[in-house]
Amino acid sequence: MSRYDGRHEPVENYSMRSRVFNRLREDILNGRYAEHEELREVTIGDEMGVSRTPVREAFRQLELEGLITIVPNKGAYVTGITEKDVKDIYMIRSLLEGLCARWATEHITKEQLHEMEENVFRAQFYAKKGFMEELAALDNQFHEIMYEACDSKLLEHHLRDFHQYVLRVRRKTLAKAARGIQSNKEHRAIMEAIKAGDGDLAEQLAHQHMINAYDNMVQNGLHEAYTTEEEDT
């Protein structure tokens, strides 16, 4: 007997569609599919061991997110994330991250603050050692801690999505030692403002942190990353 959720739809069907959607979105964002590449329902269904129905439903959701374009009577084609999309995401993120830091100042728990302090300390250690891969992982973790600390599921959801959208190109630019070290310094300043209960300063610093991150991308490989992808296709 099938279980049902609030959408009056079998939970098994919803879970399958969600699994297909998440897998395809991750593959698109990670560069497995090239821009303008056609996604075939039958091929993807065979790869994932599902029928065409959850694949078709996942396509509709991906189109709503702007990651693919469905052309009637032709097929579904990858749109991907463009340079302009990256800029738009960072400008929006700069505002939302600022709000997140302000709310984190109001709602962060002692455990979350301790976790944030430990994150900054460990990142400083890895930066001195030149371990950029570990530093990048801790950079991601810092934002995850702050998202949880803001105590807003809605804001947390949107920020996680934006963070995921630019992760691939971000890895290429954050790997630069200078930005990794500077990013952690900015994290420390945000953490100190949150710890001091200064919401205005935390918001300002988190906003500027995103602007700095985008500026660094432009200066150190954003265009190159997209040019390389085009050459590889």
C-alpha positions in Angstrom: 0.0 0.0 0.0 1.5 3.4 -1.1 2.0 6.1 1.5 0.9 9.7 0.5 2.4 13.1 1.3 0.7 16.5 1.4 0.6 16.7 -2.4 -1.8 13.6 -2.5 0.9 11.8 -4.4 2.6 8.5 -3.5 5.7 9.3 -1.4 7.6 6.7 -3.4 6.9 8.6 -6.7 7.8 12.0 -5.1 11.1 10.6 -3.7 12.0 9.1 -7.0 11.4 12.4 -8.9 13.4 14.2 -6.2 16.3 11.8 -6.5 16.4 12.1 -10.3 16.2 15.9 -10.1 18.9 16.2 -7.5 21.2 13.9 -9.4 20.7 15.8 -12.7 21.1 19.2 -11.1 24.4 18.1 -9.5 25.6 16.7 -12.8 24.7 19.9 -14.7 26.4 22.1 -12.1 29.5 19.9 -11.9 29.9 20.1 -15.7 29.1 16.5 -16.6 26.8 17.9 -19.3 28.0 20.6 -21.6 26.0 23.8 -22.4 23.4 23.1 -25.1 23.8 19.3 -24.8 20.6 17.4 -25.2 19.3 15.4 -22.2 17.5 12.3 -23.4 14.7 10.9 -21.2 15.3 7.3 -22.2 19.0 7.4 -21.7 18.8 9.1 -18.3 16.0 6.7 -17.2 18.1 3.7 -18.1 21.2 5.1 -16.3 19.2 5.7 -13.1 17.0 2.7 -13.3 13.7 4.6 -13.5 10.9 5.1 -16.0 10.6 8.2 -18.2 7.9 9.8 -16.0 10.2 10.9 -13.0 12.8 12.0 -15.5 10.2 14.1 -17.4 9.0 15.6 -14.1 12.6 16.4 -13.1 13.1 18.1 -16.4 10.2 20.4 -15.7 11.7 21.4 -12.3 15.1 21.9 -13.8 13.5 24.2 -16.4 11.9 26.2 -13.6 15.4 26.7 -12.1 16.8 27.8 -15.5 19.2 24.9 -15.8 17.6 23.4 -18.9 15.4 24.6 -21.7 12.6 22.3 -23.0 11.9 22.8 -26.7 8.5 21.4 -27.7 8.7 18.4 -30.1 12.5 18.6 -30.0 13.9 17.9 -26.5 15.6 19.2 -23.3 18.8 21.1 -23.6 21.3 22.2 -20.9 21.4 25.9 -20.2 23.8 25.7 -17.3 25.2 28.6 -15.3 26.6 31.5 -17.4 29.1 34.2 -16.3 26.2 36.6 -15.9 24.4 34.1 -13.8 27.4 33.9 -11.5 27.4 37.6 -11.1 23.7 37.8 -10.5 24.0 35.0 -7.9 26.8 36.8 -6.0 25.0 40.1 -6.0 21.9 38.4 -4.6 24.0 36.3 -2.2 25.7 39.4 -0.9 22.4 40.8 0.4 21.1 37.4 1.7 24.4 36.5 3.4 24.3 39.9 5.1 20.8 39.2 6.4 21.9 35.7 7.4 24.8 37.0 9.4 22.5 39.6 11.1 20.0 36.8 12.1 22.8 34.5 13.1 23.9 37.2 15.6 20.4 37.0 17.1 20.0 33.3 17.1 23.3 31.5 17.2 23.7 28.9 19.9 26.8 28.4 22.1 27.5 25.2 20.3 27.3 26.8 16.8 29.5 29.7 17.9 32.1 27.2 19.2 31.9 25.3 15.9 32.4 28.6 14.0 35.4 29.5 16.1 37.0 26.1 15.6 36.4 26.3 11.9 38.2 29.6 11.7 41.1 28.3 13.8 41.5 25.1 11.7 41.3 27.1 8.5 44.1 29.4 9.6 46.2 26.3 10.4 45.6 24.8 6.9 46.3 28.1 5.3 49.7 28.3 6.9 50.4 24.7 5.7 49.3 25.5 2.2 46.6 22.8 2.2 44.2 24.6 -0.1 41.8 21.6 -0.6 41.2 21.4 3.1 40.9 25.1 3.3 38.2 25.2 0.6 36.2 22.5 2.5 36.4 24.5 5.7 35.3 27.6 3.8 32.2 25.8 2.7 31.6 24.6 6.3 31.8 28.1 7.7 28.8 29.2 5.5 26.9 26.1 6.4 27.3 26.9 10.1 26.1 30.4 9.6 23.1 29.3 7.5 22.0 27.0 10.3 22.6 29.7 12.9 20.3 32.2 11.2 17.3 30.0 12.3 15.4 30.5 9.1 14.7 27.4 7.0 13.6 29.5 4.0 16.7 31.7 4.0 18.9 28.6 4.6 17.3 26.8 1.6 17.9 29.7 -0.8 21.5 30.3 0.3 22.4 26.6 0.0 21.0 26.5 -3.5 23.0 29.6 -4.5 26.1 28.2 -2.9 25.7 25.0 -4.9 25.1 26.8 -8.2 28.6 28.4 -8.2 30.5 25.7 -6.4 32.3 24.4 -9.5 33.7 27.7 -10.7 34.3 28.7 -7.1 36.6 25.7 -6.5 38.9 26.9 -9.3 39.3 30.4 -7.9 39.3 29.7 -4.2 42.3 27.3 -4.8 44.4 30.4 -5.2 46.3 30.6 -1.9 46.0 34.4 -1.5 42.2 34.3 -1.7 41.9 31.3 0.6 43.9 33.1 3.3 42.0 36.4 2.9 38.6 34.6 2.9 39.4 33.1 6.3 40.4 36.5 7.6 37.0 37.8 6.5 35.3 34.8 8.1 37.1 35.6 11.4 35.9 39.2 11.3 32.3 38.0 10.7 32.5 35.5 13.5 33.9 38.2 15.9 31.0 40.5 15.0 28.5 37.7 15.6 30.2 36.8 18.9 30.0 40.5 20.0 26.3 40.6 19.1 26.9 43.4 16.6 24.3 42.6 13.9 24.9 45.8 11.9 28.6 45.0 11.5 28.1 41.3 10.9 25.7 42.1 8.1 28.1 44.6 6.6 31.0 42.2 6.7 29.1 39.3 5.3 27.8 41.4 2.5 31.3 42.7 1.6 32.7 39.1 1.9 30.5 38.1 -1.1 31.5 41.2 -3.1 35.1 40.4 -2.4 34.6 36.7 -3.4 33.0 37.8 -6.7 35.7 40.4 -7.5 38.3 37.7 -6.8 36.6 35.4 -9.3 36.7 38.0 -12.0 40.4 38.8 -11.4 41.5 35.2 -11.0 39.8 32.9 -13.4 36.0 33.4 -13.8 36.2 34.1 -17.6 39.0 31.6 -18.0 36.9 28.9 -16.4 34.0 29.4 -18.8 36.4 29.8 -21.8 38.0 26.4 -20.9 34.7 24.7 -20.6 33.7 26.0 -24.1 37.0 24.7 -25.6 36.5 21.3 -24.0 33.0 20.8 -25.5 
